[in-house]
Amino acid sequence: MSSVGTFSLGGGGMTISVELDDVQSQRLLDLASALKVDAHELARAAVIDLLRPDPDFDQAAQYVLEKNDELYRRLA
């Protein structure tokens, strides 16, 4: 396996080491090159984007939980 290295999430937050196989590593490098950004920064941005709160999802989840609250209590 190739490794694209270690990159930091947040200022002083968590550090994650990501291992990619050769194909994944090359795809990341190619995409980063096409976007003219560092591969580590591209990977970091992808993780941050994945973790970004989605207000629509949160609102839908809250609706479902409230709507099914009685059912959940009965099942417990």
Secondary structure as GFF3:
##gff-version 3
##sequence-region A 1 76
A	DSSP	beta_strand	2	9	.	.	.	ID=ss1
A	DSSP	beta_strand	14	20	.	.	.	ID=ss2
A	DSSP	alpha_helix	22	35	.	.	.	ID=ss3
A	DSSP	alpha_helix	39	51	.	.	.	ID=ss4
A	DSSP	alpha_helix	55	67	.	.	.	ID=ss5
A	DSSP	alpha_helix	69	75	.	.	.	ID=ss6
###
